[in-house]
């Protein structure tokens, strides 16, 4: 009798062991899954693009190079002292989120940009250290030619979780005629508003339908008007201030770098511009959110 019980115990242990192995194997990815990236990047001498992807935790895929429009880019490193360019960002039971950064030289951008000074791409070919290359959708990445004009606005930035705010102070009397950003498909998930003690904005506090009750409470103390073109032009006296607010839909788990260009004319008749970037906090994923993403991509 004791022998039978012992044998049954051994068989149960073996069955559990085999089951764990089967489960582990089923959780492994054949190749990495890349996240959606919505980037507006102003071209400069140091234009870097960081891409995030999910790979296996215990046997992660390292990236040798990335090809865009037939141009091959070797990953660069965020870190000094020759540390690896592949660094874990967030780890889970079977998977890990990693990043890889590529540098776009100005000469390549100048050769790829269109007549409007823009180079946009959504696909990339990935060359892993081990295995065959594969093509991925990386979202919508827009690189924009920098415009060399005078900057007549001071700027201070504040980051508050998903919400971002940037205050501008006029160096002299001026008229702001345009506030623009590249169209990259994120417009419905990004709430933009203006506020000021020096300027009277006409408008209502109409929030998008994804504004939760918790978000409304966080914004309740802010006197603001949702941005629209009818607010322009803005007439500013010297030292007048206004604040630009941005809120990314917290349910939109994507990686974002959004640029805005503020343009206008100073009192002396000189054109000017300011570039600002909205860089929200990198999204954190729960285990269930990551599993759902993997199911959708499988």
DAWOUR-V109924 format. One record per residue. N is the residue number from 1. PSI is psi as a letter, one per 30 degrees, with the letter a starting at -180 (999 if undefined). NEAR is the number of other ideal C-beta (glycine too) atoms within 10 Angstrom. Layout:
BEGIN
N&PSI&NEAR, N&PSI&NEAR
END
This chain:
BEGIN
1&e&5, 2&e&6, 3&e&7, 4&e&8, 5&e&9, 6&e&10, 7&e&10, 8&e&10, 9&e&10, 10&e&10, 11&e&10, 12&e&10, 13&e&10, 14&e&10, 15&e&10, 16&e&10, 17&e&10, 18&e&10, 19&e&10, 20&e&10, 21&e&10, 22&e&10, 23&e&10, 24&e&12, 25&e&8, 26&f&8, 27&f&15, 28&k&13, 29&k&18, 30&e&10, 31&l&16, 32&l&23, 33&k&19, 34&k&21, 35&l&21, 36&k&18, 37&k&20, 38&j&22, 39&k&23, 40&k&25, 41&k&20, 42&k&17, 43&k&20, 44&a&12, 45&f&7, 46&i&9, 47&j&18, 48&k&12, 49&k&21, 50&k&16, 51&k&24, 52&k&21, 53&l&23, 54&k&24, 55&l&22, 56&k&16, 57&e&16, 58&f&9, 59&i&9, 60&k&17, 61&k&19, 62&k&15, 63&k&22, 64&e&14, 65&l&16, 66&k&22, 67&k&16, 68&k&20, 69&h&12, 70&g&7, 71&k&14, 72&k&12, 73&k&18, 74&k&12, 75&k&19, 76&l&12, 77&k&14, 78&f&12, 79&k&9, 80&a&6, 81&h&5, 82&g&7, 83&l&10, 84&k&11, 85&f&18, 86&j&19, 87&k&14, 88&k&12, 89&e&14, 90&k&15, 91&k&11, 92&a&15, 93&e&10, 94&f&18, 95&l&25, 96&k&19, 97&k&22, 98&l&23, 99&l&19, 100&k&24, 101&k&18, 102&l&22, 103&k&13, 104&j&21, 105&l&14, 106&e&14, 107&e&8, 108&e&18, 109&e&20, 110&e&12, 111&f&11, 112&f&17, 113&l&16, 114&a&9, 115&f&5, 116&g&9, 117&h&14, 118&k&16, 119&j&22, 120&k&17, 121&l&16, 122&f&16, 123&l&13, 124&k&20, 125&k&15, 126&k&23, 127&j&15, 128&l&16, 129&e&11, 130&k&8, 131&l&11, 132&l&8, 133&l&13, 134&l&14, 135&k&10, 136&l&19, 137&k&13, 138&g&23, 139&b&21, 140&j&19, 141&k&22, 142&k&21, 143&k&22, 144&k&22, 145&k&16, 146&k&16, 147&k&12, 148&j&6, 149&l&14, 150&k&12, 151&j&12, 152&g&25, 153&k&23, 154&l&13, 155&k&14, 156&k&11, 157&k&13, 158&k&11, 159&k&13, 160&i&11, 161&b&11, 162&f&18, 163&k&19, 164&k&21, 165&k&19, 166&k&21, 167&k&17, 168&k&23, 169&k&15, 170&k&23, 171&f&16, 172&l&15, 173&k&15, 174&l&23, 175&k&13, 176&k&24, 177&f&13, 178&k&12, 179&j&20, 180&l&11, 181&l&19, 182&k&21, 183&j&11, 184&g&21, 185&g&12, 186&g&21, 187&e&10, 188&f&11, 189&g&17, 190&j&19, 191&k&22, 192&k&18, 193&l&22, 194&k&20, 195&l&17, 196&k&19, 197&f&10, 198&f&12, 199&k&17, 200&j&7, 201&k&16, 202&k&7, 203&l&14, 204&l&7, 205&h&14, 206&j&11, 207&l&15, 208&l&13, 209&f&6, 210&f&15, 211&j&17, 212&l&12, 213&e&6, 214&e&8, 215&e&18, 216&e&11, 217&e&9, 218&f&15, 219&f&16, 220&e&8, 221&f&6, 222&k&13, 223&j&11, 224&l&19, 225&k&19, 226&k&17, 227&k&19, 228&l&11, 229&f&8, 230&f&7, 231&f&16, 232&l&13, 233&l&12, 234&k&20, 235&j&12, 236&k&26, 237&l&12, 238&k&12, 239&g&12, 240&k&17, 241&k&17, 242&l&21, 243&k&18, 244&k&23, 245&k&23, 246&k&21, 247&k&25, 248&k&24, 249&j&19, 250&f&17, 251&f&8, 252&j&17, 253&i&17, 254&l&18, 255&k&20, 256&k&25, 257&j&19, 258&k&23, 259&l&19, 260&k&19, 261&k&19, 262&k&23, 263&l&15, 264&a&23, 265&k&15, 266&l&17, 267&f&14, 268&g&9, 269&g&6, 270&k&13, 271&k&13, 272&l&18, 273&l&18, 274&k&20, 275&k&17, 276&k&20, 277&k&17, 278&j&23, 279&i&15, 280&l&21, 281&k&13, 282&k&13, 283&k&18, 284&k&10, 285&k&18, 286&l&10, 287&e&11, 288&e&8, 289&e&12, 290&e&20, 291&e&16, 292&e&13, 293&e&17, 294&e&15, 295&e&8, 296&e&8, 297&f&13, 298&999&8
END
